[in-house]
Amino acid sequence: MTTTPETEPPKGRLLRAIDATVAQLWSWGPLYLLIAISPGLALWPLLRAPALRFVVKNDLTIGQRYEVLAAIAASVVATTAAYVAIWRRRRRTEPELGLGASFAATNRWAFVLLAGPLLIGLSAVRIEVKHPVFTSFLMAAVTALAMVFFYRALGLKRFAPPEDPFVPARDGRLARGVFAAGLLGYCALLCWFSLLDHRNLATTVYDLGIYDNLVWQTAHGHFLDCSLIRGGNHMSAHFDPILLLIAPLYLLYPHAETLLVVQTLWLASGALPLWLSARRRLKNEWMATILTIVYFLYPALHGVNMFDFHSVALMVPLAMWAVYLLDCGHLRR
């Protein structure tokens, strides 16, 4: 005897409904749950900065653990409300759209929120020194999430080989505007951090004091002389005549802060050859802009920028310009 939905016992229909519900929840539920708790996990450490070390040390007090749970609960409620609001908005144009299908579609874009707690983890003091493997994992995870998000946002169907370049960006002006905003933002933020670091007495005689001394003397006609170096001249240890180019700027404001600002602006300028190289190769200004944003977010660049002043740091943009010009075939330049 064949069982039909009409003749199937109520218990059987209930089990089938439960199975269908579980299968649907399993398709989008785990990712949704991770997304829902991510804002809470990211925001709580920002509100309790001294407790950020819990990322690498499990030393939260009982009270702090309850605070974390409360933050997660509030995050789940807020995220769920947002998901439901999106579903109700979509039903205006898609009356047959189910709640599960809407949640799954929202997951496709909201997954980028997973990067929030990972970025907070990367902000833990000296995590890159004390836990390099864990730091590498966090960086790789954030990079993967960002790549998938931009891959979908730009509507890319596949990664094209060099002989089949990306389709040019539809709105190049907006891409260039984002690039300019990133460049100015990096200059402003890192200049502020560098000056704040200096005024908090975190810079040293070795090497900011040495460079301040020798650039002052160079600006006053004593090429690379330095009273803090054995022999009285910087060439006894290094040969970096490029500092002669900085001397006129130093005369405008003869203080160590000038060197910190010049170094920041110089390092930031490395984004220009990077953007030009990426645009030339990928034929897409948005992809070029994304690569420059990655450059601005690169922790190693921040480390060079914030470590006093060193003439060797000025090599970074010069090397990038050399790569770009070689790729363009401008050997003389």
C-alpha positions in Angstrom: 0.0 0.0 0.0 1.4 3.4 -1.1 1.5 6.1 1.6 0.5 9.6 0.4 0.7 12.8 2.3 -3.1 12.6 2.9 -2.9 9.1 4.3 0.4 9.4 6.1 0.1 9.2 9.9 0.5 12.6 11.7 3.6 11.3 13.4 5.2 10.6 10.0 4.3 14.1 8.7 5.8 15.6 11.8 9.1 13.8 11.4 9.3 14.8 7.8 8.6 18.4 8.7 11.3 18.3 11.4 13.8 16.7 8.9 13.1 19.3 6.3 13.4 22.1 8.9 16.7 20.8 10.2 18.1 20.3 6.7 17.2 23.9 5.8 18.6 25.3 9.1 21.8 23.3 8.5 22.3 25.0 5.1 22.4 28.5 6.5 22.1 28.3 10.3 25.8 27.7 11.4 27.1 30.5 9.3 24.3 32.8 10.5 25.1 32.0 14.1 28.8 32.8 13.6 27.8 36.1 11.9 25.3 36.9 14.7 27.9 36.7 17.5 30.7 38.4 15.6 29.6 42.1 16.3 29.4 41.4 20.0 32.8 39.7 20.1 34.3 42.6 18.2 32.7 45.5 20.1 33.1 44.3 23.7 36.9 44.5 23.6 36.7 48.0 22.1 34.7 49.1 25.1 37.0 47.3 27.5 40.4 47.9 25.9 42.5 46.8 29.0 40.9 43.4 28.7 42.0 42.9 25.1 44.8 40.6 26.2 42.2 37.9 26.7 42.7 37.2 23.0 46.0 35.5 23.9 45.5 34.9 27.6 42.5 33.2 29.1 42.5 35.5 32.1 39.0 37.1 32.2 37.3 37.5 35.5 33.9 36.0 36.2 32.3 39.4 35.8 34.0 40.0 32.4 32.9 36.6 31.2 29.3 37.5 32.0 29.8 40.8 30.1 31.1 38.9 27.0 28.0 36.6 27.1 25.7 39.6 27.4 27.5 41.3 24.5 27.0 38.1 22.4 23.4 37.9 23.4 22.7 41.5 22.4 24.6 40.9 19.2 22.5 37.9 18.3 19.3 39.9 19.0 20.4 42.9 16.9 21.6 40.7 14.0 18.5 38.7 14.0 16.4 41.8 13.9 18.4 43.1 11.0 18.0 39.9 9.1 14.3 39.9 9.7 14.0 43.5 8.6 15.9 42.6 5.4 13.5 39.7 4.8 10.4 41.8 5.2 11.8 44.4 2.9 12.6 41.8 0.2 9.0 40.4 0.5 7.7 43.6 -1.0 9.2 42.6 -4.3 9.3 38.8 -3.7 6.1 37.8 -1.9 7.0 34.1 -2.0 10.4 34.6 -0.4 10.8 32.4 2.6 12.6 33.3 5.8 15.3 30.7 5.4 16.0 31.7 1.8 16.3 35.3 2.8 18.7 34.5 5.7 20.8 32.4 3.3 20.9 35.3 0.8 21.9 37.7 3.5 24.7 35.4 4.7 26.2 35.8 1.3 27.2 39.3 2.1 27.0 39.6 5.9 29.8 37.0 6.3 32.3 39.8 6.1 31.4 40.6 9.7 33.3 37.5 10.7 36.5 39.6 10.1 35.6 41.9 13.0 36.7 39.7 15.9 39.8 38.7 13.9 40.9 42.3 13.4 40.3 43.0 17.1 42.6 40.0 17.9 45.3 41.4 15.6 45.2 44.7 17.6 46.4 42.9 20.8 49.7 44.5 21.9 52.7 42.6 20.5 50.7 39.6 19.4 52.8 39.4 16.3 55.9 39.0 18.5 54.6 36.7 21.1 52.3 34.5 18.9 53.5 34.7 15.3 51.7 31.5 14.2 48.4 32.7 15.7 48.9 36.1 14.1 49.6 34.5 10.7 46.4 32.5 11.0 44.3 35.6 11.9 45.9 37.5 8.9 45.2 34.7 6.5 41.6 34.4 7.7 41.0 38.1 7.3 42.6 38.1 3.9 40.4 35.2 2.8 37.2 36.8 3.9 38.2 40.1 2.2 39.0 38.3 -1.0 35.7 36.5 -1.2 33.8 39.6 -0.3 35.4 41.8 -3.0 35.2 38.9 -5.5 31.5 38.9 -5.0 31.1 42.7 -4.8 32.9 43.2 -8.1 30.9 40.5 -9.8 33.9 38.5 -10.9 33.0 35.1 -12.3 36.5 33.8 -12.4 40.1 34.9 -12.0 41.3 35.7 -15.5 44.8 34.9 -16.8 47.0 37.7 -18.0 46.1 37.2 -21.6 42.4 37.7 -20.7 42.4 40.8 -18.5 39.6 41.9 -16.1 36.8 43.9 -17.6 37.6 47.6 -17.0 35.9 49.1 -14.0 32.5 50.8 -14.8 33.1 53.8 -12.5 36.8 54.6 -12.6 36.3 58.0 -10.9 34.8 56.4 -7.8 37.7 53.9 -7.7 40.2 56.7 -7.9 38.3 58.6 -5.2 38.6 55.7 -2.9 42.3 55.4 -3.6 42.8 59.1 -2.9 40.8 58.8 0.4 42.9 55.8 1.4 46.1 57.6 0.7 45.1 60.7 2.6 43.7 58.7 5.4 47.0 56.7 5.8 49.0 60.0 5.8 46.8 61.6 8.4 46.5 58.7 10.7 50.2 57.6 10.6 51.5 61.1 10.9 49.3 61.5 14.0 50.5 58.2 15.5 54.1 59.0 14.8 53.9 62.4 16.4 52.0 61.0 19.3 54.6 58.4 19.8 57.4 61.0 19.7 55.7 63.3 22.2 55.1 60.4 24.6 58.9 59.9 24.7 58.8 56.6 22.8 61.4 57.6 20.2 65.1 57.4 21.0 68.5 58.9 20.3 69.3 55.8 18.3 68.2 56.5 15.7 65.9 59.5 15.5 68.3 61.7 17.5 71.2 60.8 15.2 69.2 61.6 12.0 67.8 64.8 13.5 71.4 65.9 14.2 72.9 65.0 10.9 70.0 66.4 8.8 70.3 69.7 10.8 74.0 69.8 10.1 73.5 68.9 6.4 70.9 71.7 6.1 73.5 74.1 7.5 76.3 73.2 5.1 78.0 70.3 6.9 77.2 67.3 4.6 76.1 64.3 6.7 78.1 65.5 9.7 76.8 64.2 13.1 78.2 65.0 16.5 76.7 61.7 17.9 78.7 59.5 15.7 82.3 58.4 16.1 84.3 60.3 13.5 81.8 63.1 13.3 80.3 62.1 10.0 77.5 59.6 9.1 79.6 58.2 6.2 81.7 56.3 8.8 78.7 54.0 9.2 76.3 54.6 6.3 76.3 56.4 3.0 72.9 57.9 2.3 73.2 61.2 0.3 69.4 61.1 -0.3 69.2 62.9 3.0 70.4 66.0 1.2 66.9 66.1 -0.5 65.3 66.3 2.9 67.5 69.1 4.3 65.5 71.9 2.6 62.2 70.6 4.0 63.9 70.4 7.4 64.9 74.1 7.3 61.2 75.0 7.1 60.6 73.4 10.5 63.9 72.2 12.1 62.5 69.6 14.4 62.6 65.8 14.7 58.8 65.8 13.9 59.7 66.9 10.3 61.6 63.7 9.8 58.7 61.6 11.1 56.2 63.3 8.8 58.4 63.1 5.8 59.0 59.4 6.4 55.2 58.8 6.6 54.4 60.7 3.4 57.3 59.0 1.6 56.2 55.6 2.6 52.6 56.4 1.7 53.7 57.4 -1.8 54.6 53.8 -2.5 50.9 53.3 -3.2 51.2 55.3 -6.4 53.5 52.9 -8.3 51.5 49.9 -6.8 48.3 51.4 -8.1 49.7 52.1 -11.5 51.2 48.6 -11.8 48.0 46.9 -10.8 45.9 49.0 -13.2 48.3 48.3 -16.0 48.3 44.5 -15.4 44.7 43.9 -14.3 43.0 46.6 -16.5 40.7 47.3 -13.6 41.0 50.4 -11.3 38.9 48.8 -8.5 41.3 45.9 -8.3 44.2 48.3 -8.2 42.5 50.3 -5.5 41.9 47.2 -3.4 45.6 46.3 -3.6 46.6 49.8 -2.4 44.2 49.4 0.6 46.0 46.2 1.4 49.3 48.0 1.2 48.0 50.7 3.7 46.8 48.0 6.1 50.1 46.0 5.9 51.4 45.7 9.5 55.0 45.5 8.4 54.6 48.9 6.7 53.3 50.3 10.0 56.2 48.8 11.8 58.8 50.6 9.5 56.8 53.8 9.7 56.6 53.9 13.5 60.2 52.9 14.2 61.8 56.3 14.6 63.3 57.5 11.3 65.7 55.5 9.1 67.0 56.4 5.7 66.7 52.8 4.6 62.9 53.1 4.9 63.0 55.5 2.0 63.9 52.6 -0.3 60.4 51.2 -0.2 58.7 53.5 -2.7 61.9 53.7 -4.8 62.0 50.0 -5.2 58.3 49.9 -6.1 58.8 52.7 -8.7 61.7 50.7 -10.1 59.5 47.6 -10.6 56.8 49.7 -12.3 59.2 51.4 -14.7 60.9 48.2 -15.5 57.5 46.6 -16.2 56.7 49.5 -18.5 60.0 49.2 -20.3 61.3 52.6 -19.2 64.8 51.4 -18.5 66.4 54.9 -18.4 64.0 56.1 -15.8 
